[in-house]
């Protein structure tokens, strides 16, 4: 009996992992928050998702997880699973960004060697369309779609520019919609640099740099001592940003009033 009890405790203490088996899964604060966004990711960049729907995501859908991304399973309840996402560091949970996703969107991780998709989208050999940053079996994707990217400032900026014109989506970090920190997180991660998921956490984690000495690829923050907005400097007095629910990823002059610059190089 004692051995059985010990095994049960060990099973509870051992973290269970799973992998996302859909192109991108929405993560919700609670299961009750779901339904604010269509499940079909191909609709997210289009007018089929209204401005009112985009605003309704604020405070309810804090992030997403990409195809192949490994998550920790924390709890199961009905058709829902509470997870933590190690690839998305957050002060909300030391195990990774927490939230709820639909259980059917999870499965076993890929066997064998994997690679990260570094083109905006790619079609796997089984016909599944996946997006930038997805983790796929190496043999399942065209070689050009999983080309390793150099870890340089210029190349991180180039990756961010891949998403020019993409519609803003609160909580988004996929090829079908991004928010401000989702854009910076995704651009860095594709080059092997993992930064926190949210703007305020990115601000705390990076190395402070005076704006006058900042370089392309550094991040500039706005909106108070706990920043609510982040953009990436690209040089020439300009930055790339995902600004708000009524706009798209764009390049604009660096605005006055920033609360600091942070570097991850």
N, C-alpha and C positions, 0 to 999 in steps of 0.2 A: 504493500500500500504506500509506504514512504517513497519507494522508487518510482511508483506511478505518479505520485504527487510532484516529485522532483522533476520528472519528465514533462509534466503539464506546465509547471512554472517555467522550465527552460524553453518550451515551445512558445509560451507567451512572450518571453523576453527576447527570443530570436526574431529579428525583423524579417518580415516576408516582403519580397519584391515582386513586381510585375512590370510589364512593358505596355505602352500605348499601342493599340493595334488599329487605329483609325488615323487618317491624315492629320487631324488635330482635334484634341478633346478640350472642351470648355471646363474650367475649374470654377466651382461656385462656393460662395460663403456657406450656404446651406442648400440641401436639395430643394427646398421651397423656392429658392431664387431662380431655378431653371425655367426655361420657357420664354425667357426674354430675348432669345436669339435663335433663329432657325438652326437645326442640326446640320443642314447642308452648307458646308464651308464655302461653296462656290457662290453663294448668295451674299456673303458678308461684304465684299467690296462694291456691291451694286446698290442701286436705289431701292431694291426690294427690302433692304433694311433701312428703315426711316431714321431720321434724325432723332425722333422721340425714342425709338427703340435703342439707339446708340447711347443716349443719355441715361436710359433706364438701367444700363449695365453698371453705372458708377456705384461702387459700394456693394455690388452683388456678384460680379464676375471679376475677381482680381487677377487672374492669369489663365493661361492655357498650357497644355503639354503637347509636345510634338510626337509624331509617329516614331516609334522605337525608343522613346525616352523612358528610362527606368525610373520607377517610383517606388516608394515604400508604402506598403499597405498598413494603415493604422487601425481601421475599423470598417466593418461591413454592416450595412443596415438596409434591409430590403434589396432594392435594385441599385443601391448606391454604395460607393466605397470612399472612405476618407483616406486621403493620401498625403504624403510629403514628397516634394520633388527635389532631390539632391542637387540637380543641375541648376537649380534656381535658389541660391542662398538667400536667406531672409532672417531678420531678427524675430519674426513671428514664430519660428520653430527651428531649433538648431539642426533638425534632420532634413530641412528643406522646406520650400514654400508649401503651406498646408491648404487643403480645401477638399471639396467633394466632386467626384465625377461619376458618371454612369458606369456601373460594373461591367457591362458588356463591351465597353471600350478598352478593357484591359485583357491581356493574355500573357503567354509566356514570351520571354525575351528571345531574340534571334540566336540560333546556334552558330558557332563559328565566328569568323572575323567580320567585323562591321566597319562601316564608313559613314561619314557625315555628308549629307547632300549640301553642296556649295553653289548650286545654281538656284535660281528663284523657285522653280518647280522641276520635278523630274517624274517620269513615268517608269515604274518598276516593271520587270519582265512579266509579272502576273497581272499587269494592267492598272495597278493602284497608282494614283497620282499623289505624290507627297511633295512637301515644300522644303525650302531652305532650312537647314539645321536638323532635319530628320535623320535618325540613325537607322541605317538599313544594312542588310547583309551585303557584303562587298560584291558578291557575284550577282546580286539582284538588280543592280542599277547600271546604266551606261557609265563607262569609265570617266567621261567628261563631266558627269553630274556629281562625282564624288572626288574631284581633283583636290588635292591638298592645297590650302591657301597659305601664302607666306605670312609670317607674324610680323608685319611691318605696319607703321602708321598709315602709309599710303594705301595699303591693301585693305585695312579695316575701313577706311573712308570709302574705298571703292565698293565694298560690300554694302555699306549703308546706302550708297547711292543706287544700288540695285532696286530699291523700293520707292524711288521717287514716283509720286503720283498715286501711291497706294492709299486707300481710304483709312483714316484713323479709326481704331476700334479699341475702346477701353478694355484693358486686360489682354489685348491681343499681342502676340509675338510671332505670328505665322505669316506666310506669304499671302494670306487672304485678309489681313488686317493687323495693324500694330498700334500700340500706344507709344508714348515718348520713351519710356524706359525699356519697353519691349524691343524697340528698334535698336537701342544701344546694346542691350543684352545680346540680341541675336547676332549683331555684327561682330562683336567681340568673341562670342562663343564659337563661331565658325572658324576662327583663327586659333582656337585652342586656349582662349583666355576666358575663364569663367568669372563673371562679376555678379553682384547681387541683382535680384529681379527688379526691385522698385527704386525710384529716383532717390528717395531719402536715404535708403541703404547704400546705394551707389556713392552718394555724397560722403557718407561716413567711411566707406571702405577705401576710397581712392586716396592718392597722395596729393595734398594741396599744392597748387601751382599758381603763381600770380598770372593774371590774364595777359599781362604784357609779355610773359615768357611762355605762354601756352603754345602748343604745337598741334598740327592736324591730328585728329584722333582723340585728343583730350575732350573731356566732357564739361560743359558749362551748365550751371544750375540756376534756376529762378524760383520765385514764389516762397520767400520766407526762410527762416532759420532751419526749418525742416522742409527742404525743397520739395515742391510738388511737380516740377517740370525739369526735364533734362534735354539737352541737345548736344550734338557732336560738332566740334570745330573742324572745318575742312580747309582752312587757310584763306588768305586774301580778305580777312575781315568778315567771313561768312560762316554759317553753320547749317547743318541739316537737322531737321526736327519733324516729329509727328505732333502737330500742335494741339488739336482739339477735335471734338466729335463732328464739327461742321467742315473739316478740312482734310487735306491729304498730306502725305510726306512731302516736304518742300525744302528748298534752299533759300535762306534769307540772310540779310546782314545780321551780324551779332548785335543783339539789342543791349541797351544800357540797363542797369539795374540788376545784373547778375549777382548772386550771393556767393559765388565761388567757382573755381575750376578744379577738376580732379583728373589725375593721370593714372592709367593702369599699365603704363609701359615702364 
